[in-house]
Amino acid sequence: MLLWLFAAALGILACAGIRPARQGIVNQSSGQEPPFERTSVRQTCDYCGAVFEVLLARLPDANVQEDYHCPECDKRFTVTAALQPLVRLRKKRRDGKSDRYQDTMF
């Protein structure tokens, strides 16, 4: 009985043109998600030599400066993107050290 009431309520909402809210950014004028440009960049850290992949999502008019860090030494890099970049380690550091980049600054 409860399942039937739930299905009937959903049917009424659908007939009224009410849809459940979607996750993420939605273009209000067309009801579709904006066209993200997704790119992947392979980068080598110039401090420790680690190789990592940076996954970026960009929008034509909504990009801001976003920071990301080397996963091995925490050196900070900046890129223009719409969302926080995702970083994946591909090869570990090659310099034979275990220090962090900020530790050597002082």
N, C-alpha and C positions, 0 to 999 in steps of 0.2 A: 504494500500500500504506500509506504513511504517513497519507494523508488518511483512509483507512478506519479506521485505528487511532484517529485523533483523533475521528472521528465516533462510533466505538464507545465511547470514553471519555466523551464528552459524553452519550451515551445512558445509560450506567451512572450517571453523576452525576445526571442528570435523574430516573432511576428511584429513586435514593436520596433524592431531595428536596433535593439540594444545588444551589444556583444561584450563578452568578458574582456577586461583590459589585458593587453599583451605586454610582455616584458620587453625592455629596451626602448630605444628612441624610435618614435613613430612620427612620420610626416603627417601632420593634422589635416592638411588640405586633401591629400589623396588616400590616406589611411594605409600607406605602405611604409616599410622601413626605408631609411635613406640609403643611397647607393654608396656604401663603403668601398673604398679602394684598398684592398688588402695586399700588402707586399711583404716580402721576406728578404732580409739582408743578412749576409754572413759577414761577420766582423772579427778582426783580430785585435786584441787589446795590445796597445803599444807599451804598456808597463810590464805585464807578466807573460804575454804571448799566448794566452788562452784564446781559443776560437769559439765563438758563440753565434747563435742565430737570433736575430731580432725580428719579431713579427709585429708589423705596423698596420693600423687601420686609419685611413685618412678620409676626410670629407672635403668637398670643394670649398666650403666657406666656414668651417667650424674647427680649424686646426689651431692648437696651442702648443707651447713649448712643454714637452714631457721629458722627465728624467728617467734614465735606466742605468743599471750598474753592471759591471763585469761580475759574473757569478763566482770568480775565483779570487779577485783582489779587491772588489768593491769600488773600483775606479768609476767615477760618475761620467756619463755621457748624456747629451741632450739631443733631442730630435723633435721635429714638428709633426704632430699627429693628433687625431681626434680622441683617441683612447690611450690609456696607459700601455706602453709596449710590453710584450711578453718576451722573455729572454730564455733561451735554451742553450745549455752548455754542450758543445760538440767535441772539443778536445781540451784536456786539462792544461794548466799552465806549464810552460816549458823552461822557466828560468831557474828551477830547483829551489826556490825560496818558499816560505810559507807566510810572509808578512802581508799586511793589507796596504793599499795605496795611501790611505790617510795617515797611517802610522809613520810613514816616511816624511810627511810634510813638516813635522815640528822637531 
